[in-house]
């Protein structure tokens, strides 16, 4: 099955943090690539376990995905990500 996701990578001091916001998975690494690869590995392991337990499709539905033939398609599409400076005090 095919699943399209977003991977965000953040730099936090000496570490890189990779996050998949649609599915709420997160990982880290010493480099950007290591963080991304660790995230993908964690997701693969979790998806295998969920598939074995029979809960994968339910989980993806809760995350806003719909199954279409051999692919899971998001029901919602991120349009833009913007950064703002907000005065708080």
N, C-alpha and C positions, 0 to 999 in steps of 0.2 A: 504494500500500500504506500501511497505517496501522501506526504503531509508538508505543506509549505509553512514555514515559521519565520519569525523575526528574531535576530540575535542582536542584543545591545551589549556593547563592551564599554566598561567604565574603568578608569585608572584611579585606584585608591592607594595612595602612598606608594609602596613598593609592589603592590599586587594589581592584577587586572581581574575584573569581575565581569563575567558573562551572564546575561540573563535572557530568558525567553519569556517576554511579558504575557503572551497569549496563554501559555501553559503554566506559568508561575514556577519555572525551574531556574536555578541559579548555581553557578560554580565559580571557581577562581583558578588562577595560575600565575606563574612568574612572568609570562609573556602573554600578549594578546592571543596568539595562536594556541598556546597551552590552555588558556581559560576557555576559549571556544571549543577546543577539542575535548576538554574535560566535561563541558556542558553537554556536548553531543553524546559522549559516552554515558553519562548519567541518565540522559533521556532514553537512550537505547536500552539500557538495563531496566529502567522503570517500565518502559513500554512492553518489554518482553515479560516482565513479572505480571503486569496488568493483563496482558493477553492470556497468559497461563491461568490467571484467576477468573478470566471472563469479564473483566471490568473496563477494558480499554475503551470500547466504544461509548460506554456511559461517561467515562472521564472526559473524553474528547467532546461529547455533547454538552457536558457541564461547562466546558471551556469555550463553547460557542462554535463548535465545528459540526458539520453535517457530512454524512457519508454519501458519496456519489460514485458508484461503481467501484473502482480501485483507488479512490482518492478521498481524502477528507478535506473539505473546503470550509474556510471560515465564513460564518454568517455576517460578521462585521469586518470592515476593512479600515485599517488605520490610514487616515488621510494625511496627517501632518504631525510632526513633532517639533515644537518650538521651545526656545528658552526665553524667559523673561526675567527682568530685574524688577522685583517687587519690594516696595518700601514697607517694612513691617513695624518699625518703631520710630 
